């Protein structure tokens, strides 16, 4: 997969940090009142119950603070860029499941876990991380970039939690925007080109797929969908054909079939 030549999108780290905390607070309020029966419900994530999913959501922030407590890497630049992160997570499902199960066994009190995680994040994560590097299991990253990946973790798994427990946890607008944009940019990274325009209003428009480049007027190949449908497509929660059949996606033009490119993340 050749990298695209487009300049990477910039994210305001102050707004990203605030969005991560805001989305985590939304989840925390919902998890606090889940009943034992709800916590025992199955999810669409293999053998995980709602309780294990709730623990995994807390781990999205826990990974930030634990890594910040490690020595800062001595390196001239990060090993992993933000646009490469969605593809670097493949193959870690087994390790993630093991870590989540271990954390769930160690921390039976979810309310206490969420309070501790939120407090440590607010204490340790600076509002403006600058160029601070962070060690992660898949390579060093800029802290500001890693915070953007946390919006993906939180938004995607909030959707999982809503689906599993029949909840309606709201999405922080900035968190939803960052998640949508990163996954849209990942598509353009995976299939660089200018023959297809993918629109996810109101947050993202990208061009991708090799072929005749569109320059003006109505593009000959257009895909349009809403943010949550796009996120579900990009992460394998929804299949392309199903989204088309349900009229959740509009696709026009002979090159506007993205089935072979999805999902971007497993």
C-alpha positions as CSV (number, residue, x, y, z in Angstrom):
1,X,0.0,0.0,0.0
2,X,1.9,3.1,-1.2
3,X,1.5,6.2,1.1
4,X,-0.3,9.1,-0.3
5,X,1.5,12.3,-1.1
6,X,-1.2,14.5,0.5
7,X,-0.3,16.6,3.6
8,X,-1.6,15.1,6.7
9,X,-4.6,16.8,8.3
10,X,-3.9,18.8,11.4
11,X,-5.9,18.4,14.6
12,X,-6.0,21.0,17.4
13,X,-4.5,19.1,20.4
14,X,-6.4,21.2,23.0
15,X,-9.7,20.5,21.3
16,X,-8.8,16.8,20.9
17,X,-8.0,16.4,24.5
18,X,-11.2,18.0,25.5
19,X,-13.2,15.8,23.1
20,X,-11.6,12.6,24.6
21,X,-12.6,13.6,28.1
22,X,-16.1,14.7,27.0
23,X,-16.8,11.4,25.2
24,X,-15.4,9.4,28.1
25,X,-17.6,11.3,30.5
26,X,-20.7,10.4,28.4
27,X,-19.7,6.7,28.6
28,X,-19.0,7.0,32.3
29,X,-22.4,8.3,33.1
30,X,-24.1,5.5,31.2
31,X,-21.9,2.7,32.6
32,X,-22.5,4.0,36.2
33,X,-26.2,2.9,36.0
34,X,-25.9,-0.3,34.1
35,X,-27.6,-3.2,35.9
36,X,-25.9,-6.6,36.4
37,X,-28.3,-8.0,33.8
38,X,-27.1,-5.4,31.2
39,X,-23.5,-5.9,32.1
40,X,-23.9,-9.6,31.3
41,X,-25.4,-9.0,27.9
42,X,-23.4,-10.2,24.8
43,X,-21.8,-7.8,22.4
44,X,-20.9,-8.0,18.7
45,X,-17.3,-8.3,19.7
46,X,-16.8,-12.0,19.9
47,X,-17.1,-13.4,23.5
48,X,-17.0,-10.0,25.2
49,X,-19.9,-9.1,27.4
50,X,-21.0,-5.5,28.0
51,X,-18.9,-5.5,31.2
52,X,-15.7,-6.4,29.3
53,X,-16.6,-3.8,26.6
54,X,-17.0,-1.1,29.4
55,X,-13.6,-2.1,30.8
56,X,-12.1,-1.8,27.3
57,X,-13.5,1.7,26.9
58,X,-11.7,2.7,30.1
59,X,-8.5,1.2,28.7
60,X,-8.6,3.7,25.8
61,X,-7.5,6.4,28.3
62,X,-5.6,4.1,30.6
63,X,-3.1,3.4,27.7
64,X,-2.4,7.1,27.5
65,X,-1.5,7.6,31.1
66,X,0.4,4.4,31.5
67,X,2.5,5.2,28.5
68,X,3.1,8.8,29.8
69,X,4.5,7.3,33.0
70,X,7.2,5.6,30.9
71,X,10.4,7.4,29.9
72,X,9.9,9.6,26.8
73,X,11.5,7.9,23.8
74,X,14.8,9.4,22.6
75,X,14.2,9.6,18.9
76,X,14.3,12.3,16.2
77,X,10.8,11.6,15.0
78,X,7.9,9.2,15.7
79,X,8.0,5.7,14.3
80,X,4.3,5.7,13.5
81,X,2.3,8.5,11.9
82,X,-1.3,9.1,12.6
83,X,-2.4,8.1,9.1
84,X,-0.6,4.7,9.5
85,X,-2.1,4.0,12.9
86,X,-5.4,2.4,11.6
87,X,-3.4,-0.2,9.6
88,X,-0.9,-0.9,12.4
89,X,-3.5,-2.2,14.8
90,X,-4.2,-5.3,12.7
91,X,-3.2,-8.6,14.3
92,X,-3.4,-7.4,17.9
93,X,-7.0,-8.7,18.6
94,X,-5.7,-11.6,20.8
95,X,-3.5,-9.4,22.9
96,X,-6.2,-6.8,23.3
97,X,-8.7,-9.5,24.4
98,X,-6.2,-10.8,27.0
99,X,-5.5,-7.4,28.4
100,X,-9.2,-6.6,28.6
101,X,-10.0,-9.9,30.4
102,X,-7.2,-9.3,32.9
103,X,-8.3,-5.8,33.6
104,X,-11.9,-6.9,34.0
105,X,-10.8,-9.5,36.5
106,X,-8.6,-7.1,38.5
107,X,-11.1,-4.2,38.6
108,X,-14.6,-5.4,39.5
109,X,-15.8,-1.9,40.5
110,X,-16.4,-0.1,37.2
111,X,-17.3,3.2,38.8
112,X,-14.0,3.3,40.7
113,X,-12.1,2.3,37.6
114,X,-13.7,5.1,35.5
115,X,-13.1,7.7,38.2
116,X,-9.4,6.7,38.6
117,X,-8.8,6.7,34.8
118,X,-10.5,10.0,34.3
119,X,-8.6,11.6,37.1
120,X,-5.2,10.3,36.0
121,X,-5.9,11.5,32.4
122,X,-6.8,15.0,33.5
123,X,-3.7,15.1,35.8
124,X,-1.1,13.7,33.4
125,X,-2.1,14.7,29.9
126,X,-1.1,18.3,29.2
127,X,-3.6,20.5,27.3
128,X,-0.9,21.2,24.7
129,X,1.5,18.2,24.4
130,X,3.7,19.9,21.8
131,X,6.0,17.4,20.1
132,X,6.1,15.0,23.1
133,X,6.7,11.4,22.0
134,X,4.8,8.5,23.5
135,X,5.9,4.8,23.5
136,X,3.1,2.5,22.4
137,X,3.0,-1.2,21.6
138,X,3.0,-0.5,17.9
139,X,5.7,2.1,17.8
140,X,6.4,5.6,19.2
141,X,3.9,8.3,18.3
142,X,3.4,12.0,18.9
143,X,1.2,12.3,22.0
144,X,-1.1,14.7,20.1
145,X,-1.6,12.1,17.4
146,X,-2.2,9.3,19.9
147,X,-5.0,11.4,21.4
148,X,-6.7,11.5,18.0
149,X,-6.7,7.7,17.9
150,X,-8.5,7.8,21.3
151,X,-11.4,9.5,19.7
152,X,-11.6,6.5,17.3
153,X,-11.5,4.0,20.2
154,X,-14.1,5.9,22.2
155,X,-16.6,6.6,19.4
156,X,-16.4,3.1,17.8
157,X,-16.9,1.4,21.2
158,X,-19.5,3.8,22.3
159,X,-21.5,2.6,19.2
160,X,-20.8,-1.0,20.2
161,X,-22.1,-0.3,23.7
162,X,-25.2,1.4,22.5
163,X,-25.9,-1.5,20.2
164,X,-25.3,-4.2,22.8
165,X,-27.1,-2.7,25.8
166,X,-29.9,-0.8,23.9
167,X,-28.5,2.6,25.1
168,X,-28.4,6.0,23.5
169,X,-25.1,7.4,24.7
170,X,-24.5,10.7,22.8
171,X,-21.4,11.4,20.8
172,X,-19.3,14.5,21.5
173,X,-19.3,16.4,18.2
174,X,-15.5,17.0,18.2
175,X,-14.8,13.4,19.0
176,X,-17.1,12.2,16.3
177,X,-15.6,14.6,13.8
178,X,-12.0,13.6,14.6
179,X,-12.9,9.9,14.3
180,X,-14.7,10.4,11.0
181,X,-11.9,12.4,9.5
182,X,-9.1,10.1,10.5
183,X,-10.9,7.1,9.0
184,X,-11.8,9.0,5.9
185,X,-8.1,10.0,5.5
186,X,-7.1,6.4,6.1
187,X,-9.2,5.4,3.1
188,X,-7.4,8.0,1.0
189,X,-4.1,6.7,2.3
190,X,-5.0,3.1,1.5
191,X,-6.2,3.9,-2.0
192,X,-4.6,7.1,-3.1
193,X,-6.0,8.8,-6.2
194,X,-8.6,11.2,-7.3
195,X,-11.3,9.3,-9.2
196,X,-13.8,8.9,-6.4
197,X,-15.0,11.5,-4.0
198,X,-16.1,10.2,-0.6
199,X,-18.4,12.6,1.3
200,X,-19.2,12.2,5.0
201,X,-21.1,15.4,5.9
202,X,-20.6,17.5,7.8
203,X,-17.1,16.3,8.7
204,X,-15.1,15.0,5.8
205,X,-14.6,14.9,2.1
206,X,-11.7,13.0,0.6
207,X,-10.7,11.8,-2.9
208,X,-9.3,8.4,-3.4
209,X,-8.8,5.5,-5.9
210,X,-6.6,5.7,-8.9
211,X,-8.1,6.7,-12.2
212,X,-9.2,9.8,-14.0
213,X,-8.8,12.8,-11.7
214,X,-11.8,15.0,-11.1
215,X,-11.0,18.8,-11.2
216,X,-14.3,20.7,-11.4
217,X,-18.1,20.3,-11.6
218,X,-19.9,17.2,-10.3
219,X,-17.5,14.3,-9.7
220,X,-18.2,11.2,-11.9
221,X,-17.8,8.9,-8.9
222,X,-19.3,9.9,-5.6
223,X,-19.9,8.0,-2.3
224,X,-21.9,9.7,0.4
225,X,-22.9,8.5,3.9
226,X,-23.4,9.7,7.4
227,X,-20.6,9.6,10.1
228,X,-21.8,6.6,12.1
229,X,-22.4,4.5,8.9
230,X,-19.0,5.5,7.7
231,X,-17.4,4.5,11.0
232,X,-19.2,1.2,11.0
233,X,-18.1,0.5,7.4
234,X,-14.5,1.5,8.1
235,X,-14.3,-0.8,11.2
236,X,-16.2,-3.8,9.9
237,X,-19.4,-3.3,11.9
238,X,-21.4,-2.9,8.7
239,X,-20.8,-4.5,5.3
240,X,-20.8,-2.4,2.2
241,X,-23.6,-4.4,0.5
242,X,-25.8,-4.2,3.6
243,X,-25.3,-0.4,3.9
244,X,-26.2,0.0,0.2
245,X,-29.3,-2.2,0.5
246,X,-30.5,-0.2,3.6
247,X,-29.9,3.1,1.7
248,X,-27.4,4.2,4.3
249,X,-24.9,4.8,1.5
250,X,-25.3,6.6,-1.8
251,X,-22.8,5.5,-4.5
252,X,-22.8,6.7,-8.1
253,X,-20.3,6.0,-10.8
254,X,-18.6,2.9,-12.1
255,X,-15.7,3.3,-9.6
256,X,-17.8,4.1,-6.6
257,X,-17.8,0.5,-5.2
258,X,-15.6,0.6,-2.0
259,X,-16.3,-3.0,-1.0
260,X,-12.8,-4.2,-1.8
261,X,-11.2,-1.5,0.3
262,X,-13.3,-2.0,3.5
263,X,-13.0,-2.4,6.3
264,X,-9.9,-0.3,7.1
265,X,-9.6,-1.6,10.6
266,X,-10.6,-5.0,11.9
